[in-house]
């Protein structure tokens, strides 16, 4: 059965995972669950507790640690929510405490994931400035894509594919042509009509047919 996320947005909220790398496995587990719930996840990608040539030299390790700390603050700045991974004793190391204070200063909600138990409570994510900005930026990018479409695929085909993506994001792989037409009106400000091309675009997302074949098939409007 196709997976349907619990956050039906094309541009879902972003969760930044924080915590000591002593909880590396728990952070990985938290990232699995957050991603499966339909949220974009930013998390530590380097575990300096494990041996690696990049930080074998003590001086290089110190420089890398400072760079990673700054990078993670940037990830928090991008977040709609911070999820702190800890244990039943609520252990927070020095870096994590600094990250929590930074998130609070930015008014980014902070929630907790307890190793072996999961989220402490539920997410409170709703419409945020970051998500509203992302929606505007996505619309601008889509407008640029469609403006350039005379040099590539048919503009109507691009719109159909975008509408289908929106419909699948909201309804999962059970999305219909009616759902795609509704998504086009609501999110793209355009009206799509029922057609064989719309059905073919939908099949690229719901029936596994090739998007490449769809885009390279000559579209000849009905006289």
Buried (B, 14 or more C-beta within 10 A) or exposed (E): EEEBBEBBBBBBBBBBBBBBBBBBEBBBBBBEBBBEBBBBBBBBEBEBEEEEEEBEEEEEBEEBBEEBEEEBBEBBEEBBBBBBBBBEEEBBBEBBEBBBEBBEEEEBBBBBBBBEEEBEEEBEBEEBEBBEEBBEEBBEEBEEBBEEBEEEBBBBBBBBBBBBBBBBBBBBEEBEBEBBBBBBEEBBEEEBEEBEBBBBBBBBBBEEBEEEEBBEBEBEEEE
